[in-house]
Amino acid sequence: MGLSTSYALGDTLGLKHSLHRKVSDAKGFYAAFAGLLIVSAIIVVIRAARWV
């Protein structure tokens, strides 16, 4: 889910986006991907903590 969202953001914002590009070539794409992964992990941890 996060990867497809990162591709969609790259298309929408006109960023270079591809896993075939180096991080230095597609900083926005990789930043969006990392950000989405972090947000997703935080949501999972918060929801899991509520069940403990």
RAVENFEN-V131052 format. One record per residue. N is the residue number from 1. RES is the residue in three letters. SS is DSSP state (A for helix, B for strand, O for the rest). PSI is psi in whole degrees, 0 to 359 (999 if undefined). Layout:
[[N | RES | SS | PSI] [N | RES | SS | PSI]]
This chain:
[[1 | MET | O | 315] [2 | GLY | A | 323] [3 | LEU | A | 317] [4 | SER | A | 325] [5 | THR | A | 321] [6 | SER | A | 319] [7 | TYR | A | 317] [8 | ALA | A | 318] [9 | LEU | A | 319] [10 | GLY | A | 317] [11 | ASP | A | 313] [12 | THR | A | 318] [13 | LEU | A | 358] [14 | GLY | O | 29] [15 | LEU | O | 156] [16 | LYS | O | 127] [17 | HIS | O | 119] [18 | SER | O | 145] [19 | LEU | O | 347] [20 | HIS | O | 345] [21 | ARG | O | 153] [22 | LYS | O | 159] [23 | VAL | O | 323] [24 | SER | O | 336] [25 | ASP | O | 335] [26 | ALA | O | 56] [27 | LYS | A | 317] [28 | GLY | A | 318] [29 | PHE | A | 310] [30 | TYR | A | 326] [31 | ALA | A | 318] [32 | ALA | A | 318] [33 | PHE | A | 313] [34 | ALA | A | 318] [35 | GLY | A | 317] [36 | LEU | A | 322] [37 | LEU | A | 319] [38 | ILE | A | 314] [39 | VAL | A | 318] [40 | SER | A | 317] [41 | ALA | A | 320] [42 | ILE | A | 317] [43 | ILE | A | 317] [44 | VAL | A | 316] [45 | VAL | A | 318] [46 | ILE | A | 315] [47 | ARG | A | 322] [48 | ALA | A | 324] [49 | ALA | A | 331] [50 | ARG | A | 335] [51 | TRP | A | 351] [52 | VAL | O | 999]]
